[in-house]
């Protein structure tokens, strides 16, 4: 049994013996083990002389740090005899002096200059004359810390965020600052409350940013939190894993998490952000005893919960005190649009980002004006409002029809006319038409195989090997445009390939799969890194900022699919027994499920990231107008279109073009779209291996000319560029 569990087991035994119930005399609750684990990890293994608990309840915190050797001895002051008895019972044999509260006075040498002040005082303790006795007791104890001492307390939520300005100033006058505030997960004090509480750490020194994070109870995540707390490192991907903030700006972790979620949800609309206060002519908070006066420019914003906002007073459903009436400037925002926005996903997240309060989160008056609004033009607001009205009318009609189908036997015919449905095959064909030709052409070959299940599953194996190479090629093409990233990331790839006895000189499914896994994993953190420019850097590498595309290329889902299908390839091999029709059907079914899985992950991402072949170009008014062939879908000839770009494209090279972009990602020449040497028909060829100084390319859809061997100088140069060995240099 670990030490935290051993201490807690003694506490429960003492509670059952003394009270027969699981709470303490002052209403202080015994924690779960995560609170003690937090104390252990935050204090580390530095041995301290004396720990002091100025407000003993159960005595569990002080007992734990003495028993684990974090401190050599302890001193605890209990507010009453019942608390004292519990503490003494669970710490039998330990060097801890427990005394009554009245024995602690300023100047008492027994508690001067402790190395650690640790406490787990009661929550919501009754104040006297507006004075918070817990806060005053902790301040007095922290003031006595020695120069290298630490104060650590497990407190009710909101202890620091409430009156944080005054608290910070009072600590500053005593030469103290709040080092960190770690939220404990809900249920830490169950069954008495499901609110988690916070661990506050105080040190001596001048004010600095506060480290904030939240424990979850998941070992891997909590390990990251503790490491970040020790090194005071902010996470760029998840604020719950740690962030740094000025003490005066801290308003609780929930607020910070909501802000981050809001940024992600807003995406490209972030540039339209304004505060609601900028759109407000008048603001009135509701009161229980009075009602609002109707106003044609008013929006009624809920102050609690997630109910909808309204632009008409008669639509409100809660009491007046739970709304704010916001009179808006209709030259900038339409009330109907604003009510709809505040009721939708982005508006609800915006409301969450300004909530305050621990027990019942609420939007206060000043926070109403701080609600972020992502404000489009008035004309766009009008279009959105009219569309929403049309949807409401349609929803009402659908409701009527849903009742009619159980009453009117002719309703089915009317519904078929209103809602023609596509077959699964038609829906799949629609998706294939949005996929780049190198992949889509293989799927068309698969469909043409009919009932030949051996051919069908072999085509699908080729499809997933092609996906692996195509995804790898995109990521390799991106990182080779950044010399530092190329040296750093491709060295890691080279090490992994070498360990697996794989090489680009003889590329396999496994070779491309490993490349995708490592590059996606290393680039993934850039997706959400707004603070240090990682997101912009990633956009510059891939030439797209579309989250659907980056999720497809960098997410874990594709790697999981490739791992599974690569394993199929290895298990089924080419040297086993003859495959029966039943086994071929089974294999085809497994791979078809994987195809559907990939289509669910990809969605319409490829329609936003088109594969094009560069063609003739002309320079007009400083813009490069290039005629490109859009190489999407399973058929040829390709559609041509003219695009305007900020830089020229190399003729006949393959590029990926993001929607609305003025630049494109040039692909390394390891996939080629070109006429077959024998038939002159357009075909796609994937690089396969080097042999005797020549490059071997294979086609997975063009049987008449399925292989090409030739000396392609640009291929040899590309392989030299991506095969980076330790030290950052290319392979010899």
Secondary structure, DSSP 8 states (H G I E B T S, - for coil): --HHHHHHHHHHHHHHHHTSSSS-TTS-----HHHHHHHHHHHTT--EEEEEEEEESS-HHHHHHHHTTSEEEEEEEESSHHHHHHHHHHTTTSSEEEEEGGG--TT-GGGTT-SEEEE---SS---BTTB-HHHHHHHHHHHT--TT-EEEEEE-TTTTTTTHHHHHHHHHHTTEEEEEEEE--TTTTTTT-S---EEEEEEESS---EEEEE--S-HHHHHHHHHHHHHT---SS-GGG-EEE-GGG---HHHHHHHHHHHHHHGGGGGGEEEGGGGEEEEEE-BTTB-----TTEEEEESSSS---BSSGGG--S-GGGEEEEEE-TTT--HHHHHHHHHSHHHHHHHHTT-B-SSS-B--HHHHHH-EEE---HHHHHHHHHHHHHHHHHHHHHHHHHHHTTT-TTHHHHHHHHS----HHHHHHHHHTTSBHHHHHHHHHHHHTTT-HHHHHHHHHHHHHHHHHHHHHHHHHHHTTSHHHHHHHHHHHHHHHHHTT--TTB--HHHHHHHHHHHHHHHHGGGG-TTTTHHHHHHHHHT---HHHHHHHHSHHHHHHHHHHHHHHHHH-SSSS---HHHHHHHHHHHHHHHHHHHHHHTTGGGGEEEEEEEEEEEETTEEEEEEEE-BSS-SS-EEEEEEESS---TT-EEEEETT-S--EE--TTEEEEE-TTT--EEEEEEEEEETTEEEEE-SS-GGG-EEEE--HHHHHHHHHH-B-TTS-B--
